[in-house]
Amino acid sequence: MQDHYPEFYNKNCNVYKLKDKLVKHFKLRISFWHRYPGTNDLVYSDGISTGQAVGVAFENATSEERSVTEAAMVIRRAVLDGYNESQWLP
């Protein structure tokens, strides 16, 4: 943020403090990738390419989204089944 959008950089924000601590601790062994303003940085090891890091992050995000979708479908089915069963109650 400080490098790419210095006008929005706020050194008092916890996110920037965390990033500074990560950089101080890992030095050149850590990289950050920032796609759009207003989105979070992707933090990854300098030992892999940006493309690999983005690919893995995308795979994880889509698998998490799939898990959430599946959970929502299970809950929806349980609610509908419960509603259908309650119609038969006297």
LINUR-V448877 format. One record per helix or strand of 3 or more residues. SS is the DSSP state (A for helix, B for strand). FROM is the first residue (numbers start at 1). TO is the last residue. If there is no record, write none. Layout:
SS_FROM_TO / SS_FROM_TO
This chain:
A_6_8 / A_14_29 / B_30_33 / B_42_45 / A_50_86
